[in-house]
Amino acid sequence: MVSTRQLFAMVVCAGAALVSIAAGQWLETTIPVPLEPQTLAWNPANNRVYCAVGYPDQYGAVAVIDGAANTLLDTVLLDCQMPAGMCVDSAHNRVFCAGSSSYPMEESLVTVIDGTNDSVLARIPVGSAPLALSYVPGTNRLYCAAQFADKIDVIDCATYTVVKTHPVPEWPVDMLYAAEFNRVYCVERGPRSKPGFTVTVIDAGTDSVVRTVDVGEFARSVCYNRTDAKIYTANGFDATVSVVDAVTDSVVATVAVGGTPFAVFWNPVSDRVYCADEGSGTLTVIDGVTNQMVSTIPLGSATWSMCLDSKASKVYCSNYLDGVVSVIDARADTIIKTIATGVGPRCMCYNPVDGRVYVGNEGDKTVSVIKDTATIGVEDEVAGCCSVQPAIGVWPNPCGNVLYVDAGPLSGSAQAVRVYDVRGNLVDELRPGPNDVRHLAAGTYFLGRVGHGRTAKLIVRKQGLNR
């Protein structure tokens, strides 16, 4: 009798030669969703994609897509018309979605969805017009930026209640959590008529505001460079990217980019930052070490959203007015393909398990699925990762769902291997000796030693084997 057993396999690429950059991307399918897509998130705990949809005169919803089968599994109704930010707690298999009712924003909520059965666990009242969420696994708290209320609500995810509120400068719009510093960074874009474009820095350990950093005008998005310990903001009004040193929380560089920068993204493989310039229809590439612009890639009209396939070092960028997604080889900074999607591609996310990019098309209420067979199960070496943590050998036991950590001279110490989800959030730690890894979701990753002292990024993959 033949049975299937789920094992964890660690797959490491010894060099870039194993990745075929030019081949493999195509529009695999298009999935209709109930309303206009607003944001997307992939949940590694169940390999499902969550697409928040809404429209001002109807209640919003979250459409649930099976990442393996490309089918619409369910629709979770929301008590608000306009969903905005989403984030995932893969360790507890939860999805958080922030949203509000239409003008005058009478009701604003964070909806908590249980990923095991896609049911609503809680609806938490928050400040008006919440736009961004950031989850901190160490404290099990969720930070919610309420744009019109000029505050950040802190939610205890054990009780699903707001336990603290941080007033911030006007219009907080985007956030991230930097695990190495245990800090939350929130961008406040402010009105153009009033100075005060800032990043608020919150210590997640003490849950207190430790600093406010002045950045460029109308900062709209933020990203984190873990290798060089830097925070980047895309500043829409002055066409710049501000570079903030995460050690000192001070601006160390201001980089001129294309017109009306909209989004920023860091590529850990090449240690470069990509800025989508909405006004000029370009993608600006910034060196993570030197803070210098290295190239500008012409794309199309209204470059809005981006996502990263770090395994093959590809950047996907949507062109809203053209209805296409540009695929960029991030090693050569050249366009390798342009793929037609639906009308008005607004939001994107990446599924590393199945090598798929999901594109939410606002104009025709669909999600386009782009497939890339060249990247599945492959991971490249991460430049500069030894500055993050030592090279520790981690070896799988294929018969028992166990990973053994060989810490070498660190054996017996408190040294641990940090495990991150696909969004870079810290979700667990592996200690020296055997570790039961059945709870780890596919797509989580860590850094380990893979021969000749070389350090590489290792991805957890659920693999079905017959015996």
NUSELUM-40508 format. One record per residue (C-alpha): residue in one letter; x, y, z. Coordinates in steps of 0.1 Angstrom, whole numbers, plus 5000, padded with zeros to 4 digits. Layout:
REM NUSELUM-40508
aXYZ
...
END
This chain:
REM NUSELUM-40508
m500050005000
v501450344990
s500950635014
t502051005013
r504051145041
q504651515046
l508251595053
f510251915056
a513051955031
m515752225031
v516652324996
v519752534990
c521152664957
a524952664955
g525052934929
a523053154905
a523752914876
l520852684888
v518252954881
s516953014846
i516153384847
a514653434813
a512253134813
g509053044831
q506853354836
w503353344822
l499753434831
e498553114845
t494953204853
t492553484862
i490353454892
p487153664895
v486553814930
p483453984944
l484554344945
e487554564937
p490854424951
q492554654975
t495354454990
l496754094990
a498653875015
w499953525013
n499653305044
p502453045045
a500652855073
n497952725049
n499352835015
r496353055009
v496153404994
y493853655010
c492553934988
a490754225005
v488054354983
g485554644987
y483654934972
p482155244989
d478455144985
q478754774996
y480254585025
g483754465019
a485054115021
v488253905020
a488453654992
v490353335000
i492353164972
d493952824974
g497652874966
a498052524951
a494852484931
n494252854921
t490652834931
l488453064952
l487752874984
d485753115005
t484653475010
v484853625045
l482453925049
l483654235067
d481654495087
c483154775066
q483154885030
m486754975024
p489454735035
a492954865035
g495954705052
m496554335058
c499254135076
v499653765085
d500653595118
s501753265103
a502753115136
h499153125149
n497653105114
r495853435116
v495153705090
f494554065101
c492554305079
a492054675086
g489154875071
s486555135075
s483155235064
s482755495036
y482855865043
p482655995070
m484455695083
e481955625110
e483255275118
s486855145116
l487854795125
v490554535124
t489054195115
v490953885127
i490553575105
d491253225116
g493253065088
t492252705098
n488652755087
d488553115075
s486153235101
v486153565119
l487753545154
a487253905163
r486354255151
i488354525170
p487354895169
v490355125160
g490955475149
s489455625118
a490755515084
p493255245093
l495755195065
a498654985077
l499254695101
s502354535116
y502454225138
v505154175165
p505453795173
g507553835204
t504854025223
n501853895203
r500754255196
l499454415165
y500154785155
c497454965135
a498055305119
a494855505118
q495355775092
f492556015100
a492955975138
d496656055137
k497555765160
i498755405163
d496555165181
v498354875199
i496254555200
d496854265224
c496253965202
a495553735232
t492553935242
y491854125209
t491654455227
v493354795222
v495754825251
k497655135242
t497555435218
h500455635204
p499655975190
v501756045159
p502156335134
e499456365108
w498356085084
p500255765094
v500155545062
d502655265063
m504555045089
l507054765093
y508654565121
a512454535123
a513054225143
e516754275148
f516054605166
n512654505180
r511254825167
v508154935147
y508655205121
c505655415110
v505555665081
e503455975085
r503056155052
g501256475065
p499456735043
r501556925017
s500457255031
k501957175065
p505557065073
g506256755094
f506856445072
t508256195097
v508955835107
t507855745142
v510055475159
i508455255186
d510355025209
a508254705208
g509754575241
t508654875262
d505854975238
s507055335238
v507855595212
v511655645212
r512155885184
t510656075155
v512756115124
d512256385098
v512156255062
g511256385027
e507956535018
f504856315017
a506455985026
r504155715014
s505855375019
v508655225039
c510954915036
y513754765057
n517254655046
r518154385072
t521754345058
d522754705062
a520354805090
k518655075070
i515055205067
y513855365034
t510955595027
a509555684993
n508756054994
g506056144969
f506356524967
d510056584965
a510956274944
t513456134968
v514055824990
s515155895025
v517755645040
v517455605078
d520255435098
a518355195120
v521155195146
t521055565152
d517555635138
s518855925118
v518756015080
v522155925065
a521255995028
t518656135005
v518555974970
a516856154940
v514555914922
g511855944895
g508656154897
t506256084925
p507755774941
f505055544953
a506555214968
v509955084979
f511154724982
w514454574993
n516154274976
p518254075001
v520053884973
s521554184955
d521254424985
r519554674964
v516454884970
y513754934943
c511555244942
a508455244919
d508055604906
e504455654898
g504755984880
s507555904857
g506655534852
t510155424861
l511855194886
t514855344904
v517555104917
i519555204948
d522755034961
g522154924997
v525754985008
t526655304991
n523155464991
q523755564954
m521355534925
v522755264902
s520155264874
t516755374863
i514455124844
p511655264822
l508455074827
g505055224819
s502255434832
a501655464869
t503955214885
w502155134917
s502954814934
m505854574936
c506654224949
l509954034951
d510953684942
s514253674961
k514853314952
a515453404915
s516153774922
k513253904902
v511154214908
y507554234896
c506154584892
s502554664882
n501754944857
y498255054867
l497255254836
d498755004811
g497254694827
v500554504827
v503254374851
s506854414843
v509254134853
i512754264861
d515954064864
a517354214895
r520854094888
a521154284855
d518354544863
t516754474829
i513154394819
i512854034809
k509154024802
t505954224802
i502754034811
a499254164804
t496954124834
g493554264842
v492354634842
g494154854868
p496654624886
r496654774920
c498254534945
m500554224945
c501953944966
y504253654961
n503853284969
p507353124972
v506052774977
d504352754943
g506453024925
r503353244919
v502753614918
y499153734925
v497954064910
g494754234922
n493154414893
e490854694905
g489254774872
d487754434864
k487554274898
t489953994892
v493153844905
s495753744879
v498153464887
i501553474872
k503553144873
d507253114874
t508552754873
a512152854873
t512252954910
i510452674929
g512652524956
v515652734948
e517352984971
d520453194964
e523053294989
v522353605008
a525053865006
g526154005039
c524053765060
c526953695083
s526554045097
v523153935109
q523953615126
p526853355127
a527053075101
i525452785119
g525052445104
v521452325103
w520851975090
p517451795083
n516551445095
p514351335066
c512651055087
g511451255117
n510451615109
v513551725128
l516251985121
y519451945140
v521352265148
d525152215149
a526352535166
g530052435166
p531852655191
l528552805201
s527152465214
g525852485249
s525352865246
a522153045243
q522753115206
a519753045184
v518953045147
r516253295139
v513353185116
y511453435095
d508353425075
v508153535039
r507553895049
g510653895071
n508853875104
l510553675132
v508353365139
d510553125158
e514053025169
l515952695165
r518252605194
p521452385193
g520552025190
p517351855176
n514352085168
d510851955160
v509852165130
r506452025122
h504852355133
l506952565108
a505052675078
a506352625043
g508052935031
t509653025064
y513453065062
f516653105082
l520453145076
g522752845079
r526152705068
v526152505036
g529652385030
h533052555029
g531952785056
r529452955032
t526353105047
a523053085027
k519353145031
l517552815038
i513752785030
v511452535047
r509452345021
k506752095027
q507451805003
g505151514996
l507051184993
n505850834985
r507050525002
END
